[in-house]
């Protein structure tokens, strides 16, 4: 007897049908097979997790026990309860709230994520579901069909893709070509004609770079090296660089054609010629004096490791 109470051929009963069998007195011969009995309940549900240890189908609002001999089917083939995912659409057939037949009406596949290891603070969102942390090699169950996938990260532009998942198959979602999020480093320095290096590579300001951390170095002859570690985590950052003059020194040698002559540099007494003195690069006024002689005056510029001056007194 079918669901409308009509007599049907034996061949009308299919794998997975839940039926009530009336037996003859011998307990072995079926007098009738009825799957229209009011005690048999059929429900379509999704969002159920399988607890194989307790033999339960667990949902957010309700749960169902399933029998020791309960049958699980997909496309008329038996499957294990462990093969089910919450996204599957199931048809449950039960008696007295105990499930004896589970048929998968819409089965799942998996989205397998690859090349996510370089994405920082990544999030993965499937359709309208809550976003989850992005991990390398993660597998996300999704009902067969078309889906919208969104991936976010602090160092990439938000990526949205439409994908198609086939039942029982893995879809590889490759993030190797995820577009990096870019920012700009702007350098303001108190000198011009300097050389700028970012992470060891020659650069110019403004520099367009991927989001991340960088070592910025500025070099200029006559100035000490300037460096700073910066974090590019927004559209643009500005660096103000104050370079200090490099105090380079050279040795000035002063001699005179007369012994006992005193040497003055920029008006300060330094000793008796011949003599040597270390001075910062620059220009100096040198005087050489001795009683009975005219004062010798001359300017000298120190711009290398050594410089010399010879005084002729008259």
DODO-349753 format. One line per 5 residues: number of its first residue (from 1); their letters; for each residue x negated, y negated, z of N, C-alpha, C. Coordinates in steps of 0.05 Angstrom, whole numbers. Each point is the difference from the previous one (the first is absolute). Layout:
BEGIN
NUM) a) X,Y,Z,X,Y,Z,X,Y,Z  ...
***
This chain:
BEGIN
1) xxxxx) -17,24,0,17,-24,0,-18,-25,0  6,-18,-19,-17,-24,-1,11,-22,18  -13,-25,-3,8,-22,18,29,-9,-4  11,6,-23,28,-7,-6,19,23,8  -11,21,11,17,23,8,7,19,-23
6) xxxxx) -14,-4,-23,6,17,-23,-19,24,1  11,23,-11,-16,24,-2,-21,-4,-22  -25,6,5,-21,-3,-20,-16,26,-1  -15,3,-22,-16,24,-4,-23,0,19  -11,23,4,-23,3,18,-23,-17,-8
11) xxxxx) -3,-3,-26,-23,-15,-11,1,-29,7  23,-10,10,2,-28,7,-14,-8,25  -9,20,16,-15,-6,25,-30,-2,-7  -12,-23,8,-28,-5,-7,-18,1,24  -26,2,-6,-20,-1,21,3,-25,16
16) xxxxx) 1,3,26,2,-23,18,28,-6,9  20,12,-13,28,-5,9,4,12,27  15,-14,17,8,10,26,29,10,-2  4,26,6,26,12,-4,9,14,25  26,4,3,11,17,22,10,26,-13
21) xxxxx) -10,22,10,6,26,-12,19,15,19  23,9,-11,18,17,15,-6,29,-7  -6,16,20,-9,28,-4,23,19,5  -1,23,-13,19,22,4,-6,12,27  16,19,8,-3,12,26,-27,14,3
26) xxxxx) -11,9,-22,-26,14,1,-23,-19,6  5,-26,-1,-21,-20,6,-21,-2,-22  4,13,-22,-20,-1,-22,12,-10,-26  26,1,-3,13,-7,-25,13,-27,3  -6,-19,-19,11,-26,1,28,0,-13
31) xxxxx) 19,-10,15,27,-2,-11,4,-27,-14  -13,-21,11,1,-26,-13,-25,-16,7  -8,-18,-18,-22,-18,5,11,-28,-5  -1,-16,21,14,-26,0,-20,-22,7  -4,-19,-19,-16,-23,8,16,-26,-1
36) xxxxx) 26,3,5,18,-23,4,9,-1,29  -11,17,17,9,2,28,-6,-27,15  19,-8,15,-2,-26,14,-22,-1,20  -10,22,9,-22,0,20,-27,-6,-13  -2,1,-26,-25,-6,-14,-1,-30,-6
41) xxxxx) -20,-14,10,-3,-29,-4,-23,-5,-19  4,-18,-19,-21,-8,-19,-5,-29,3  -26,-8,2,-7,-28,3,-25,-6,-16  -1,-24,-11,-24,-10,-14,-14,-21,17  -25,4,6,-15,-17,18,-29,-4,-10
46) xxxxx) -12,-23,8,-28,-5,-5,-12,-11,26  -26,-2,1,-13,-10,24,-4,21,22  1,25,-7,-3,21,20,-29,11,0  -11,2,24,-26,13,4,5,28,10  -19,18,-7,3,28,7,-18,6,23
51) xxxxx) 11,11,22,-15,10,23,2,30,-2  -21,12,-12,1,29,-4,-2,16,26  -14,-12,20,-3,14,26,28,3,13  16,-20,-1,27,1,13,22,7,-20  -8,3,-26,20,6,-21,23,-20,1
56) xxxxx) -9,-26,-4,19,-22,1,-6,-19,-23  21,-11,-11,-2,-22,-19,7,-26,16  -19,-18,2,2,-22,19,3,-26,-16  22,-15,5,5,-26,-11,0,-21,21  3,-26,-9,0,-22,19,24,1,19
61) xxxxx) 23,7,-11,25,0,16,10,27,8  -7,21,-15,10,27,6,-20,21,-9  2,23,12,-18,22,-7,16,26,-2  -12,19,-15,14,25,-5,-19,24,4  10,20,14,-15,25,2,5,16,-26
66) xxxxx) -20,16,-8,4,18,-22,-6,28,9  15,19,-13,-2,28,9,-26,13,-8  -5,23,13,-25,15,-5,-1,8,-29  23,6,-12,0,10,-28,10,-22,-19  -1,-25,9,9,-22,-18,-16,0,-25
71) xxxxx) 13,-7,-23,-12,0,-26,-5,-29,-9  -24,-5,-9,-8,-27,-10,-6,4,-30  13,-16,-17,-2,3,-29,-5,-26,-14  -16,1,-21,-3,-22,-19,0,12,-28  19,-10,-17,4,11,-27,2,30,0
76) xxxxx) 16,10,19,7,29,2,-24,17,9  -22,-13,8,-23,15,10,-3,-5,30  -8,21,14,-4,-3,29,-25,-16,5  2,-18,20,-23,-15,9,-2,2,30  -22,-9,11,-4,0,29,11,-25,12
81) xxxxx) 11,1,24,9,-25,14,-22,-20,2  -25,9,2,-23,-18,2,-5,-16,-25  13,8,-23,-4,-14,-25,18,-25,-2  18,-4,19,18,-23,-1,-12,-25,11  8,-23,-11,-8,-26,10,26,-17,6
86) xxxxx) -2,-19,18,23,-16,7,14,-14,-23  -15,-6,-22,12,-13,-23,17,18,-17  -1,26,4,16,19,-16,30,-3,6  17,3,-21,29,1,4,8,29,2  12,7,23,7,28,5,30,4,2
91) xxxxx) 8,24,-9,28,9,4,-1,22,21  13,-6,23,0,19,22,27,15,0  -1,26,4,24,16,4,-2,13,27  20,-4,17,-2,9,28,26,10,10  -3,16,21,23,11,15,-5,-6,29
96) xxxxx) 20,-13,13,-3,-6,29,-26,-16,5  -6,-19,-18,-23,-18,2,-27,14,-1  0,25,-9,-26,14,-6,-3,2,-30  -22,-9,-10,-5,-1,-29,-10,28,-9  12,10,-22,-8,26,-11,-10,-3,-29
101) xxxxx) 6,-22,-12,-8,-4,-28,-8,-29,-4  -24,-4,-11,-10,-27,-6,-9,-1,-29  14,-16,-16,-7,-3,-28,-11,-29,-5  -24,-1,-12,-12,-26,-6,13,-11,-26  14,-22,2,13,-12,-23,-20,-19,-14
106) xxxxx) -16,-14,15,-20,-18,-11,-26,5,15  -20,10,-14,-25,8,13,-21,-22,-2  -21,3,14,-21,-21,1,-25,8,-16  -16,-20,-5,-28,4,-8,-17,-16,19  -25,-3,-6,-18,-15,18,-15,-22,-16
111) xxxxx) -4,-23,13,-17,-21,-10,-26,2,15  -22,6,-15,-26,4,12,-17,-25,-6  -9,-14,20,-15,-25,-3,-30,6,-2  -13,-12,-21,-28,2,-4,-13,-27,-2  -26,-2,8,-17,-24,-2,12,-23,16
116) xxxxx) 8,6,25,10,-20,18,-20,-9,21  -24,13,0,-19,-4,22,-11,-28,1  0,-15,-23,-12,-27,0,21,-21,5  25,8,5,21,-20,5,1,-4,31  -2,-24,8,-1,-6,29,28,-7,10
121) xxxxx) 7,10,24,26,-6,12,23,8,-19  -3,22,-14,19,8,-20,27,10,11  21,-6,-15,27,10,7,13,12,-25  15,21,4,13,14,-23,30,0,6  16,-9,-20,29,-1,3,13,14,-23
126) xxxxx) 18,18,5,15,15,-20,29,-10,0  9,-11,-23,27,-11,-2,6,-19,23  21,4,14,8,-19,22,-8,11,27  -16,22,0,-8,11,26,-20,-18,14  -3,5,26,-19,-15,16,-29,5,-10
131) xxxxx) -16,-20,-2,-28,3,-8,-16,16,20  -19,16,-10,-17,16,18,-29,-7,-6  -19,5,18,-28,-5,-5,-10,16,-24  -16,-13,-17,-11,13,-24,-25,15,8  -1,26,-9,-23,17,6,-9,14,-25
136) xxxxx) -26,5,-2,-10,15,-23,10,29,0  11,9,-23,10,27,-2,27,5,12  14,-21,9,26,4,13,20,12,-21  19,17,10,20,11,-17,27,-8,11  17,-13,-17,26,-9,8,21,15,-15
141) xxxxx) 18,13,15,22,14,-13,20,-20,-11  10,6,-25,20,-18,-12,19,17,-17  25,-6,2,20,16,-16,-6,-4,-29  4,21,-16,-5,-1,-28,15,-22,-14  -15,-15,-17,13,-22,-13,-18,-25,0
146) xxxxx) 12,-23,-7,-15,-25,-2,-2,-14,27  -23,-11,6,-4,-14,25,-17,-26,-4  4,-18,19,-16,-25,0,-21,3,23  -25,-5,-7,-22,2,20,-13,-27,3  -5,-8,24,-14,-26,5,-24,5,19
151) xxxxx) -23,-10,-7,-24,2,16,-11,-27,7  -5,-6,25,-12,-25,9,-27,5,13  -17,-20,1,-26,1,13,-11,-28,3  -17,-4,21,-10,-26,5,-20,-9,-22  -11,19,-15,-20,-7,-21,10,6,-28
156) xxxxx) 26,5,-4,10,5,-27,26,-16,-4  6,-5,-25,26,-12,-6,22,22,4  23,-8,9,22,20,4,6,14,-26  1,26,1,5,16,-24,27,14,1  16,-3,-22,26,13,-2,0,17,-25
161) xxxxx) 9,25,3,1,19,-23,26,15,0  10,7,-24,23,18,-3,-11,27,-8  6,21,15,-10,27,-6,22,19,-2  -5,24,-12,20,21,-3,-12,25,13  14,11,20,-9,24,14,17,24,-10
166) xxxxx) -14,21,-7,14,25,-8,2,19,23  22,15,1,5,18,22,-22,21,1  -10,4,24,-21,20,5,-27,-6,-11  -4,-25,-10,-26,-8,-12,-12,-22,16  -27,-3,-3,-14,-22,12,-5,-23,-20
171) xxxxx) 7,-24,7,-6,-23,-17,-24,-14,12  -22,-3,-16,-24,-13,10,2,-30,-4  -1,-15,22,2,-29,0,-28,-11,4  -13,-9,-21,-28,-8,0,-2,-30,5  -15,-8,21,-3,-28,7,-28,-10,-7
176) xxxxx) -15,14,-17,-27,-9,-7,0,-26,-15  23,-7,-13,1,-25,-15,17,-21,14  4,3,26,14,-20,15,-15,-27,-2  14,-21,-7,-13,-26,-5,-8,-12,27  -26,-6,2,-10,-12,24,11,-28,4
181) xxxxx) 5,-7,26,8,-27,6,-24,-18,0  2,-23,-14,-22,-18,-3,3,-25,17  -23,-12,6,-1,-25,14,-23,-17,-10  -2,-25,10,-21,-18,-9,-16,-10,24  -27,1,-3,-18,-12,19,-11,-26,-11
186) xxxxx) 5,-22,14,-9,-26,-9,-23,-9,19  -23,-8,-11,-23,-8,16,-4,-30,-3  0,-14,23,-7,-29,1,-27,-2,15  -21,-9,-14,-27,-2,12,-9,-29,0  -18,-6,19,-11,-27,2,-23,-5,-19
191) xxxxx) -6,19,-18,-21,-3,-20,12,9,-27  -15,-7,-21,8,8,-27,-22,18,-11  6,11,-24,-20,17,-14,-10,23,18  17,11,16,-7,23,16,6,26,-14  -10,22,11,6,26,-11,19,15,20
196) xxxxx) 22,10,-10,20,13,16,0,30,-5  -1,16,22,1,29,-2,23,10,18  16,19,-11,21,12,15,-4,31,-1  -4,11,23,-7,29,2,-24,7,-17  -19,-19,-1,-25,5,-15,0,-6,-29
201) xxxxx) 24,-6,-11,2,-6,-29,3,-30,-4  -14,-11,-21,3,-28,-7,29,-7,-6  9,-23,10,27,-8,-3,2,-30,-4  24,-10,-7,5,-28,-2,25,-6,16  2,-25,9,24,-9,15,18,-16,-19
206) xxxxx) 27,5,0,14,20,16,-4,29,-11  -1,20,18,-4,28,-8,26,15,4  9,13,-21,25,17,2,-9,28,6  11,11,22,-9,26,10,23,16,11  -4,26,2,20,17,13,1,-6,30
211) xxxxx) 23,4,12,3,-4,28,-20,19,15  -13,-11,20,-20,16,15,-19,-18,16  -22,12,9,-20,-15,15,-25,-3,-16  -13,-24,2,-23,-7,-16,-22,-14,16  -25,4,-9,-22,-15,10,-7,-22,-20
216) xxxxx) 2,-25,8,-6,-23,-17,-26,-12,7  -18,-4,-20,-27,-11,5,-5,-23,-19  -11,-22,10,-7,-23,-17,-30,-5,3  -14,-3,-23,-29,-5,-1,-5,-26,-15  -20,-16,10,-9,-24,-14,-28,-6,9
221) xxxxx) -18,-6,-19,-27,-7,7,-1,-23,19  -16,2,21,-3,-21,19,20,1,23  18,21,-1,20,3,21,-1,29,10  7,3,26,2,27,11,24,14,-11  -2,27,-1,22,16,-11,25,-3,17
226) xxxxx) 23,-3,-13,26,-2,14,16,25,-6  12,12,20,16,24,-4,24,1,19  21,14,-9,24,3,16,15,25,-9  11,15,19,17,23,-6,29,-10,0  15,5,-21,27,-10,-2,20,22,-7
231) xxxxx) 25,-4,8,21,19,-7,20,-14,-18  2,11,-24,19,-11,-20,26,16,3  20,-12,14,25,14,5,24,-17,-7  -4,-21,-16,22,-16,-10,-8,-11,-27  18,-16,-12,-4,-8,-28,-27,-15,-3
236) xxxxx) -7,-17,19,-26,-14,-2,-10,-8,27  -27,0,3,-13,-10,24,-22,-20,-8  -5,-20,17,-20,-20,-6,-23,2,21  -25,1,-10,-23,1,18,-15,-26,-2  -6,-12,23,-16,-24,1,-28,7,9
241) xxxxx) -20,-4,-18,-27,8,5,-18,-24,5  -13,-1,23,-19,-22,7,-28,12,-1  -16,-6,-21,-27,11,-2,-19,-19,14  -19,12,14,-21,-16,14,-26,1,-16  -14,-23,1,-25,-2,-15,-20,20,12
246) xxxxx) -15,12,-18,-20,20,9,-26,-15,6  -9,2,26,-25,-13,8,-24,16,-8  -9,-5,-25,-24,13,-10,-25,-17,7  -21,14,6,-25,-14,9,-23,5,-19  -17,-21,-1,-25,2,-15,-23,-10,18
251) xxxxx) -25,8,-7,-23,-9,16,-14,-23,-15  -2,-22,15,-14,-24,-11,-28,-1,11  -20,-1,-18,-28,-3,8,-10,-28,-6  -10,-14,21,-10,-27,-3,-30,-1,5  -15,-10,-19,-29,-4,3,-7,-29,-4
256) xxxxx) -24,-7,9,-10,-27,-4,-30,0,-7  -9,-21,-13,-29,0,-7,-17,-11,23  13,-6,23,-14,-9,23,9,16,24  -18,9,16,7,16,24,13,-19,21  18,12,16,12,-14,22,23,-18,-7
261) xxxxx) 11,3,-24,23,-16,-7,26,12,11  18,-17,10,25,9,12,22,1,-22  17,20,3,21,5,-20,27,-6,13  17,-17,-14,27,-7,9,19,8,-22  22,14,7,20,8,-19,26,-12,8
266) xxxxx) 12,-16,-17,25,-15,6,-3,-15,27  -24,-11,4,-5,-16,24,-7,15,25  0,27,-2,-6,16,24,-29,11,-2  -15,-2,22,-27,10,0,-1,30,0  -17,11,-18,-1,29,-2,-28,11,6
271) xxxxx) -21,-16,1,-26,10,6,-22,-11,-18  -24,12,1,-23,-10,-15,-4,18,-24  -5,-13,-23,-7,14,-25,-28,12,2  -4,24,-12,20,16,-15,19,14,18  25,4,-10,21,12,17,21,13,-19
276) xxxxx) 16,18,13,23,12,-15,24,-1,18  24,-4,-12,25,-2,15,22,12,-17  18,15,13,24,12,-13,23,-20,2  11,-7,-23,22,-19,-2,23,10,-17  25,-7,6,22,7,-18,-3,-13,-27
281) xxxxx) 12,14,-20,-1,-12,-27,11,-28,1  -14,-18,-15,9,-28,-1,-23,-18,-6  6,-27,1,-20,-20,-6,-9,-14,26  -26,-6,2,-12,-11,24,-19,-23,-7  -2,-19,19,-19,-21,-2,-24,6,18
286) xxxxx) -24,2,-12,-25,8,15,-18,-24,2  -11,-5,24,-20,-21,5,-25,13,12  -23,-8,-9,-25,9,11,-16,-25,8  -8,-1,26,-13,-24,11,-25,7,15  -19,-19,-2,-25,1,16,-11,-28,4
291) xxxxx) -9,-5,24,-10,-27,6,-22,-8,-20  2,-24,-10,-19,-10,-19,7,6,-29  22,13,-5,8,7,-27,29,-10,-5  5,-5,-25,28,-7,-7,18,25,3  25,-4,8,19,22,3,7,12,-27
296) xxxxx) -1,27,-2,8,14,-25,29,8,2  16,-7,-20,28,7,0,7,14,-26  17,21,3,9,15,-24,24,17,7  19,2,-19,23,18,3,-6,27,-11  10,20,12,-3,28,-9,26,15,2
301) xxxxx) 6,17,-20,24,16,0,-7,29,4  13,13,19,-4,29,5,24,15,-12  -5,16,-20,22,15,-13,-9,28,-8  -23,8,13,-9,27,-4,-15,8,26  -12,24,0,-12,10,25,-24,-16,9
306) xxxxx) -14,-14,-19,-23,-16,7,0,-27,-14  -12,-20,14,-5,-26,-13,-25,-11,13  -14,-18,-14,-25,-11,10,-2,-30,-6  -16,-14,16,-5,-29,-4,-28,-6,10  -16,-15,-17,-27,-8,7,-1,-30,2
311) xxxx) -9,-10,23,-1,-29,5,-29,-10,-5  -2,-21,-15,-25,-14,-5,1,-27,15  -16,-2,21,0,-24,16,-21,-20,-9  6,-26,0,-19,-20,-9,-3,-22,22
***
